[in-house]
Amino acid sequence: MSEGFAAAIRKLKRGDLPLSSLVSHSEVDEACVKEGYSSRAVLYTPFTTILTFLAQLIGADGSCQQA
């Protein structure tokens, strides 16, 4: 990982995530409601989880180990 953990957490809290232009918060929220899923997560929200997963899939090794 090229950046420190604290810097990564600040990016998450700001919503400054790679690939965030591909899917919106409202799209993820609507999909969660449609499937009956709810979460009280503060840091790893469904939106953050989806974007992190997508970033790992297209990463160099695709293993999702950094997620």
N, C-alpha and C positions, 0 to 999 in steps of 0.2 A: 504494500500500500504506500503510495507516494506522499500522502499527507498524514498528519498526526490525528489521533483519535478525537481530540478536542475540536480541531478544525472541522472534521467530518460531522460531528454532532452539531456544531454551529450551522453548517450548511443544511442539515436535516431540519433544524428548527426554523430556518428562514424559508424553507421550501425550495432551496437552490439545488435542485437535483438534476443530474444528467437525464435526458430523454423526457423531461417534464412537458415538452411541447407536443409529445405524442399522445398523451392521454390527460384528461382534466380531472380535477378533484370530483366534479359533479358526475362524470361518467363512472368513476370508481364507486362513488357513493350510491348512485342509482343501481349499479350491478349488485352491490352488497344488499341493498333493500330488496331488490327483486329476488335474491336468493335467501333472504331471511337471515343474513349475517349482520351482527352488530359487534362493535368493538369499543372499548373504553381506553384503548392505547393512546398514549400521548406522543411518544417518539416514533415507534414503528406502527404507524397507522396503516390501514389498507392501501392507501395511495403510495406511501413511502415503500411499503413492502413490494407492491407491484413494480414500481420503478427500479428498486434495487434488484429484484429478480430479473427484469429485462436487461439491465446493465450487465449483470453477471452472465446471462445467456450469450450476449454478443461479445463478451470479453475474450481475451486471448485464449484462456483454457476452458471457458464455459462450465467450470466445475461448481460454481456457486459457493466456493469455500470462503471467499471474502465477504459474502453477504452475511 
